[in-house]
Structures are given as structure tokens and as C-alpha cells.
């Protein structure tokens, strides 16, 4: 499998717009991000171009406009980023990360039941 591109924190916002509403023109991405980031249109277009160069975003030309869309799935990017985070912060071991999360989290009975189900499935593997 081809390695997923490294996506910066700012680029994540662009990707989230494309994952949720894409394909979008550059101006539509600017509009989508306006409530979240007070960036100038040129900044957003620079981020889009970086993502195109990285292979994370592709485009289709429609007349004089370009429609941009995610070339990588959100699930794969989230998985890669999660593994990278666990490696950087917790030395690649998930247990201390999960323990820290569970100690601080407010969990409902449903949340706890779902987590137990996930752990039981892992135990069966």
C-alpha cells in the first residue's frame, strides 16, 4: 500500500471540509472554513495546492473552475495519525494512552459497554 502523506494541522481543516462536503471549488473551501479559521483566501488556496502536491487531494477541471476532492480516505488518515500519536507520545504502547484517557473521560454506561465490547473482540483475536 502507498504511504499516506503527512498532513499538517492546518491542512487537516481543508481535508475535513473536503471529506464532509467535497468536491468543492477553492472558493467553496474558503467559505466552509471561514467560521473555523480566519484565513485569507490565498492561504486556503496555498494549503489546497500543498495537499495536491502531496497527493492527498485531487481535482477535476470544470470549465474555468477546479473542483477539489480528497484522494485519501478519512478513516485511513485518522488511523495513520492515531498510530503516529501513540508512537510519539506513548512510545508505541496503547495501554498508557488508554489508561490516561479513561481516567479523565466522563463515560456513560453506553460508552463503557461499547468499550467492553471492543476489548472482548480484541481478546478473541
C-alpha positions, 0 to 999 in steps of 0.5 A, a space after each residue: 500500500 502507498 504511504 499516506 502523506 503527512 498532513 499538517 494541522 492546518 491542512 487537516 481543516 481543508 481535508 475535513 471540509 473536503 471529506 464532509 462536503 467535497 468536491 468543492 471549488 477553492 472558493 467553496 473551501 474558503 467559505 466552509 472554513 471561514 467560521 473555523 479559521 480566519 484565513 485569507 483566501 490565498 492561504 486556503 488556496 496555498 494549503 489546497 495546492 500543498 495537499 495536491 502536491 502531496 497527493 492527498 487531494 485531487 481535482 477535476 477541471 470544470 470549465 474555468 473552475 477546479 473542483 477539489 476532492 480528497 484522494 485519501 480516505 478519512 478513516 485511513 488518515 485518522 488511523 495513520 495519525 492515531 498510530 503516529 500519536 501513540 508512537 510519539 507520545 506513548 512510545 508505541 504502547 496503547 495501554 498508557 494512552 488508554 489508561 490516561 484517557 479513561 481516567 479523565 473521560 466522563 463515560 456513560 454506561 453506553 460508552 463503557 459497554 461499547 468499550 467492553 465490547 471492543 476489548 472482548 473482540 480484541 481478546 478473541 483475536 
